[in-house]
Amino acid sequence: MRKSKRFTALALVAGLAVALSACGSDKKTAATTTVPASGSTTPTGSTPSGGKCTAGTVKADPIPDLKADGKGKSVGLLFDVTGRGDKSFNDGAAAGLDKAKKDFGITGVESTPTASDGSDRADRLKQVADGASNLIVAVGFLWDAGVAGGAVAYPNKHFAIIDDVPANNNGTPNDATDDKPFDNVRAMTFAEEQGSFLVGVAAACASKSGKIGFIGGVQIPLIQKFEAGFRAGVKYINPSASVDVKYITQPPDFTGFNDPTKGKATGAAMYASGIDVVYAAAGGSGKGLFEAAKDAGKPGDVWAIGVDSDQYLTVDATEQPYILTSMLKRVDVATYEAIAAELNGQFKGEHITYDLKAAGVGYSGSNSAINAYAGTIEQAKADIISGKIVVPTDPTKV
């Protein structure tokens, strides 16, 4: 078994040590805070504010402007099953490719899924790898086996993959040592728990009822990182708050990432139960949550929190007032930087983790309502970056 349990399901089938003045307390914090330990009611080194949070300004982290000459060169982009237009994960990768096309002059070769079950992956990868693109970016952990096979079949091509570290096991069974990337594969993962912690802080600050919800697309370790960070952020601000957790599907059924109807039904049931803030880490299914929020009440009485990209910018105008913020998973940055590395001759087989320090995760500020709590959230962000806060990745430890 690999070091990352995130891959277990895939083998079966083929992303607050707040200065307490910001939270209305005079007590001092401890130097380092693990938030929170299993079974704890109050995170070590903190005094809960019960939602009394301070205003501020969201500090945005744009895609960096890099230099490279890509004229006459092409880059392939293999979308996941939801494809471009999912207003979430895949659109983040597309944004990175689009910026690279504009900045570097490359040609983008996009591969759109034709089979909802992913059975077309091998053919799609072969089609792009047989073409002119020397770098091929695969979006999502479900490309694990495909990229591993492609790295062997096309040793002169370079691959980059989001959310996965394909195992270079040289033909031997997978084991705990297999997280070493191939020489021609750039593996890019994210500290989703850190970004989710920040929107958990936002949820606890904004909630009037102290009843908060989390919707996961599929119950796998990757999505449980979102859950763990979110619950930790909520509990840091208000340890007495409840966080109701629902997963749309269980592996090996991955349709929970692309089922807005079930996303809406799950969100509607949460709002009907008295929950007033819901965070969905569910890919395309999150669209349904925004519809449910609009149906449930007035903006400010109920809130939804988006994921991966700034979903406030991608929904209908009538839904925007309900999206408090989004947890930003900077797939756009990872894609763009991988392309720049390729063009500048700096590409190598490696595993890169995009965390808050690397501006790889964060939260959005498009809805000005988030500014009411941004002072507290920004302090949490600074404390995570400095190491004062250690955010859990396992929901059983929250």
C-alpha positions in Angstrom: 0.0 0.0 0.0 1.2 3.5 -0.7 2.2 6.0 1.8 -0.9 8.1 0.9 -4.1 6.3 1.8 -5.8 8.5 -0.7 -5.0 5.9 -3.4 -6.6 2.9 -1.7 -10.0 3.4 -3.3 -8.4 3.9 -6.7 -6.5 0.6 -6.5 -9.9 -1.0 -6.1 -11.2 0.6 -9.3 -8.2 0.8 -11.7 -7.1 23.2 -0.5 -6.3 28.9 14.5 -3.8 30.4 16.7 -5.5 33.7 15.9 -4.2 36.7 17.8 -6.9 36.7 20.4 -7.4 40.4 20.1 -8.9 39.7 16.8 -11.4 37.4 18.4 -12.3 39.7 21.3 -10.1 38.0 24.0 -7.3 39.3 26.2 -5.8 35.9 26.8 -2.5 34.9 25.2 -2.0 32.1 22.8 0.5 29.3 23.0 3.5 29.4 20.7 2.2 26.4 18.6 -1.4 25.2 18.3 -2.5 21.8 17.0 -6.1 22.4 16.0 -7.7 20.5 17.7 -6.7 17.2 19.2 -9.1 14.2 19.1 -11.7 14.5 21.7 -10.9 18.1 22.7 -13.5 20.7 23.2 -11.3 23.7 23.0 -8.2 23.9 20.8 -4.9 24.1 22.8 -3.8 27.7 23.3 -7.0 29.5 22.3 -10.0 31.0 23.8 -13.1 30.6 21.5 -14.9 33.7 20.4 -18.2 32.1 19.6 -18.2 33.9 16.3 -17.0 37.3 17.5 -14.6 38.0 14.6 -13.0 41.1 13.3 -13.3 42.8 9.9 -10.4 43.3 7.5 -9.4 43.0 3.9 -8.9 39.7 2.0 -5.3 39.5 0.6 -5.6 38.0 -2.8 -2.8 35.9 -4.4 -3.0 36.2 -8.2 -1.4 33.8 -10.6 2.3 34.9 -10.8 3.5 36.5 -14.0 6.3 34.4 -15.3 8.5 34.6 -18.4 8.9 31.9 -21.1 9.0 31.6 -24.8 6.4 29.1 -26.0 6.0 30.1 -29.6 5.6 27.0 -31.8 5.1 24.7 -28.8 2.0 23.0 -27.5 0.9 21.7 -24.1 -1.7 19.0 -23.7 -4.4 19.2 -21.0 -6.3 16.1 -20.0 -9.5 17.1 -18.2 -11.2 15.0 -15.6 -14.7 13.6 -16.1 -16.5 17.0 -15.6 -14.3 18.8 -18.2 -13.9 22.5 -18.9 -17.0 24.4 -17.7 -17.4 22.6 -14.4 -17.0 26.0 -12.6 -14.6 24.3 -10.2 -11.6 22.1 -10.4 -11.2 21.6 -14.2 -11.9 25.3 -14.8 -8.9 26.1 -12.5 -6.6 24.1 -14.8 -8.1 25.7 -17.8 -7.4 29.1 -16.4 -3.8 28.2 -15.9 -3.6 27.0 -19.5 -5.3 30.1 -20.8 -2.9 32.4 -19.0 0.0 30.3 -20.4 -1.3 30.7 -23.9 -1.6 34.4 -23.5 1.8 34.9 -21.7 4.0 32.4 -23.4 2.4 32.0 -26.9 1.9 28.3 -26.6 -0.9 26.3 -28.3 -3.2 24.4 -25.9 -4.3 20.9 -26.9 -7.4 20.1 -24.7 -8.7 16.6 -24.2 -12.4 16.5 -23.2 -13.9 13.4 -21.7 -16.5 11.4 -23.8 -17.2 8.8 -21.2 -18.7 9.7 -17.8 -17.1 6.6 -16.2 -13.6 7.5 -17.3 -13.2 4.5 -19.6 -11.8 6.7 -22.3 -8.8 7.8 -20.3 -6.2 5.5 -22.0 -7.3 6.5 -25.5 -7.3 10.2 -24.6 -3.8 10.1 -23.1 -2.5 8.2 -26.1 -4.0 10.6 -28.6 -2.4 13.6 -26.9 0.9 11.9 -26.2 1.2 10.8 -29.8 0.9 14.5 -30.8 3.3 17.4 -30.7 2.9 18.3 -27.0 6.0 17.6 -25.0 4.2 18.4 -21.7 0.9 16.8 -20.8 -1.0 18.0 -17.7 -3.5 15.5 -16.2 -6.2 17.0 -14.0 -7.2 14.9 -11.0 -6.1 11.8 -9.1 -8.2 9.5 -11.3 -5.4 9.9 -13.9 -3.0 8.0 -11.6 -2.7 4.8 -13.5 -2.9 6.5 -16.9 0.0 8.9 -16.1 2.1 6.0 -14.6 1.6 4.0 -17.7 2.2 7.0 -20.0 5.5 7.9 -18.2 6.8 4.4 -19.1 5.3 4.3 -22.6 6.5 7.8 -23.5 9.8 8.2 -21.7 10.7 11.3 -23.9 7.5 13.1 -22.9 6.9 15.1 -19.7 3.8 14.7 -17.6 2.3 16.8 -14.8 -0.6 15.6 -12.6 -2.8 17.3 -10.2 -3.7 15.6 -6.8 -1.6 12.5 -7.3 1.9 11.0 -6.9 2.0 8.1 -9.5 4.1 5.2 -8.1 7.4 4.5 -9.8 7.5 0.9 -8.6 9.5 -0.5 -11.5 7.1 -3.3 -12.0 7.0 -4.3 -8.3 3.8 -4.3 -6.2 3.0 -1.0 -4.6 4.3 -0.5 -1.1 5.0 2.4 1.4 8.1 3.4 -0.5 6.4 4.1 -3.8 5.8 7.8 -3.5 8.9 8.6 -5.5 7.8 10.3 -8.8 9.0 9.2 -12.2 11.8 11.2 -13.7 9.4 12.6 -16.3 6.4 13.3 -14.0 5.8 16.4 -11.9 3.4 15.5 -9.2 1.4 18.4 -7.7 -0.7 18.1 -4.6 -2.2 20.6 -2.2 -2.7 21.4 1.5 -6.5 21.4 1.1 -6.8 21.2 4.9 -5.2 24.6 5.3 -7.5 26.4 2.9 -10.5 24.5 4.4 -9.5 25.7 7.9 -9.8 29.3 6.7 -13.3 28.8 5.3 -14.2 26.9 8.5 -13.2 30.0 10.4 -15.4 32.1 8.1 -18.3 29.7 8.5 -18.1 29.8 12.3 -17.9 33.6 12.2 -20.9 33.9 9.9 -23.1 31.3 11.5 -25.9 32.6 13.7 -27.2 29.1 14.7 -23.9 27.4 15.4 -25.1 24.6 13.1 -22.8 24.2 10.1 -22.7 21.6 7.3 -20.0 19.9 5.1 -20.8 18.1 1.9 -18.2 15.8 0.4 -18.4 14.4 -3.1 -16.9 11.0 -2.4 -15.7 9.7 1.0 -12.0 9.2 0.2 -9.0 10.4 2.1 -8.4 13.3 -0.3 -11.8 14.8 0.5 -11.5 14.0 4.1 -8.6 16.4 4.2 -11.1 19.2 3.3 -13.5 17.9 6.0 -10.7 17.8 8.7 -9.5 21.3 8.0 -13.0 22.8 7.8 -14.2 21.2 11.0 -11.0 22.3 12.8 -11.5 25.9 11.6 -15.1 25.9 12.8 -14.2 24.4 16.2 -11.3 26.9 16.7 -13.7 29.8 16.6 -16.7 28.1 18.2 -16.0 24.8 19.9 -19.7 24.4 20.7 -20.7 24.5 17.1 -21.9 21.4 15.4 -20.7 20.3 11.9 -23.0 17.9 10.1 -21.0 15.9 7.5 -22.6 14.2 4.5 -20.9 12.4 1.6 -22.8 12.1 -1.7 -21.3 8.7 -2.7 -18.9 6.1 -1.5 -16.0 4.7 -3.6 -15.8 3.0 -6.0 -18.8 5.2 -7.1 -17.2 8.6 -8.0 -20.4 10.1 -9.4 -20.6 12.2 -6.3 -18.3 14.7 -7.9 -20.7 15.4 -10.7 -24.2 15.1 -9.5 -25.7 18.6 -8.9 -29.2 17.1 -8.2 -27.9 15.1 -5.2 -25.8 18.1 -4.2 -28.9 20.2 -4.1 -31.0 17.6 -2.2 -28.2 17.2 0.4 -27.9 20.9 0.9 -31.6 21.5 1.1 -31.9 18.9 3.8 -29.2 20.6 5.8 -30.7 24.1 5.5 -34.1 22.6 6.5 -32.6 21.2 9.6 -31.5 24.6 10.8 -28.0 24.6 9.4 -27.2 28.1 8.1 -23.7 27.7 6.5 -22.7 24.8 4.3 -19.3 24.1 2.6 -19.3 21.7 -0.3 -16.1 19.9 -1.5 -17.9 18.0 -4.2 -16.7 19.2 -7.6 -19.6 19.7 -10.0 -22.1 18.6 -7.4 -21.5 21.9 -5.6 -23.6 23.7 -8.2 -26.7 22.1 -6.5 -25.7 23.5 -3.1 -25.9 27.1 -4.5 -29.4 26.4 -5.8 -30.4 25.0 -2.5 -29.1 28.0 -0.6 -31.1 30.4 -2.9 -34.2 28.4 -2.2 -33.6 28.2 1.6 -33.7 31.8 2.7 -32.3 35.3 2.3 -28.6 36.1 1.9 -27.1 36.5 5.3 -29.6 34.1 6.8 -28.1 31.2 4.9 -24.7 30.9 3.3 -22.9 28.5 1.0 -19.1 28.1 0.6 -17.6 27.1 -2.7 -14.5 25.1 -3.5 -11.4 25.0 -5.8 -12.1 28.1 -7.7 -13.8 31.4 -6.9 -17.3 30.1 -7.5 -18.9 33.5 -6.8 -17.6 34.5 -10.3 -19.0 31.5 -12.1 -22.6 31.2 -10.8 -25.8 33.0 -11.9 -26.1 36.5 -10.5 -29.1 35.5 -8.4 -26.9 32.9 -6.5 -23.9 35.2 -5.9 -25.3 36.8 -2.8 -25.4 33.4 -1.1 -21.8 32.5 -1.7 -19.9 33.8 1.3 -16.5 32.7 0.0 -14.7 29.8 -1.7 -11.8 27.7 -0.6 -9.3 28.3 -3.4 -7.2 25.3 -4.5 -4.8 26.9 -7.0 -4.9 24.4 -9.7 -4.5 27.4 -12.0 -1.1 28.3 -10.4 0.1 24.7 -10.5 -0.8 24.2 -14.1 0.7 27.6 -15.2 4.0 27.0 -13.2 4.4 23.5 -14.7 4.1 24.9 -18.2 6.6 27.6 -17.4 9.0 25.1 -16.0 8.7 23.0 -19.1 9.3 25.9 -21.4 12.3 27.2 -19.4 14.1 23.8 -19.3 13.5 23.5 -15.6 11.1 20.6 -15.6 12.1 17.6 -13.5 10.5 14.6 -11.8 9.4 15.9 -8.4 6.5 16.1 -5.9 5.5 19.7 -5.1 3.0 20.5 -2.4 1.1 23.8 -2.8 0.2 25.1 0.6 -0.6 28.5 2.1 3.0 29.5 2.2 3.3 28.8 -1.5 0.0 30.6 -2.2 -1.3 27.2 -3.4 -4.5 27.4 -1.3 -6.6 30.2 0.1 -10.0 31.8 0.2 -11.8 34.2 -2.1 -13.0 37.8 -1.4 -15.4 38.5 -4.3 -18.4 38.7 -2.0 -17.7 41.8 0.2 -19.6 40.1 3.0 -16.5 38.1 3.9 -14.7 41.4 4.8 -16.7 41.4 8.1 -14.5 38.5 9.2 -11.4 38.9 7.1 -9.3 40.3 10.0 -9.7 37.0 11.9 -9.2 34.9 8.8 -6.1 36.7 7.7 -4.6 36.2 11.2 -5.4 32.5 11.0 -3.7 32.4 7.6 -0.5 34.1 9.0 -0.4 31.7 11.9 -0.7 28.7 9.7 2.1 30.0 7.5 4.3 30.7 10.5 3.7 27.3 12.0 1.8 28.5 15.0 -1.2 26.5 13.8 -0.9 22.9 12.7 -4.0 21.9 10.8 -5.1 18.2 11.0 -5.6 16.2 7.8 -7.6 13.3 9.5 -11.2 14.1 10.5 -11.0 11.6 13.3 -8.4 13.8 14.9 -10.8 16.8 15.1 
